[in-house]
Amino acid sequence: MVKPISEACLRNQKPISDALKSLLSKGQQTNSIKLLEIGSGTGQHAVFCAQELPDVTWQPSDLLNNHEGMLQWINEAQLNNVLSPLVLDVDQNWPEIITDHVFTANTVHYISDKSVRNMFTKVSGILPHGGLFIIYGPVNENGQFTSEGNASLDEWLKTCVNPLAGIKDLVEIEQVAKDCDLVLIDNLAMPANNRLLVLQKN
Ligand SMILES: C[S@@+](CC[C@H](N)C(=O)[O-])C[C@H]1O[C@@H](n2cnc3c(N)ncnc32)[C@H](O)[C@@H]1O
């Protein structure tokens, strides 16, 4: 299998790792922080961010069909703070996971509302009090796309990936979060009309 490369990851990995650095060092020693990533895709964020955050132990995960490609990045990088990927489907039973924080990039718009709710419920169940759930990706505001690019992405997702997928509105995300005992504590602007939502477990 040819090593998969996401061009978007190459563009957004530095802003994401910079933001994670600042968020994860607040109020806690970064030394031996455990972080679960959901929907790691190619594994590029795992490898890049783990290099930038050497005190974070990064646990990648995704559906099994992405593991072969992801392992090429992980094995090549030879980092002692990236663990072997877990098979994790937000809609199925999760393996036992102990983590301080959870990160996910570009998954919330990729899955249905029901799957988002499943993900939030399970994340809330594994996060300790004060743990962060950090979500990167496009988000609608007041029912509107924030760019033409996001509107096109939404149309493509519904046509080509899953008719139930699509960019979610901030209000919907906040409501699901609230139902799951998670509070939005930050909403950072990121390149290319993406956001970094920072939710905290009560
Ligand atoms: C658009 S890709 C994002 C990949 C990577 N995080 C990135 O930013 O490049 C969406 C990811 O969500 C994963 N995914 C889709 N459905 C999922 C599910 N039910 N449970 C867990 N992951 C899922 C896909 O396998 C894919 O890796």
The ligand as a Gaussian input file, in Angstrom:
#p B3LYP/6-31G(d) Opt

LIG

0 1
 C      -12.197000      13.516000       6.991000
 S      -11.382000      12.194000       7.775000
 C      -10.316000      13.037000       8.921000
 C       -9.056000      12.292000       9.172000
 C       -8.012000      13.057000      10.012000
 N       -8.482000      13.266000      11.363000
 C       -7.684000      14.361000       9.361000
 O       -8.000000      15.436000       9.905000
 O       -7.105000      14.340000       8.275000
 C      -12.641000      11.513000       8.807000
 C      -12.162000      10.346000       9.651000
 O      -13.238000       9.894000      10.469000
 C      -13.191000       8.490000      10.520000
 N      -14.515000       7.952000      10.846000
 C      -15.603000       7.898000      10.058000
 N      -16.612000       7.291000      10.695000
 C      -16.155000       6.962000      11.927000
 C      -16.723000       6.297000      13.046000
 N      -17.971000       5.846000      13.014000
 N      -15.957000       6.132000      14.143000
 C      -14.684000       6.591000      14.181000
 N      -14.088000       7.220000      13.149000
 C      -14.816000       7.400000      12.034000
 C      -12.749000       8.104000       9.103000
 O      -12.274000       6.783000       9.062000
 C      -11.695000       9.152000       8.816000
 O      -10.420000       8.766000       9.231000

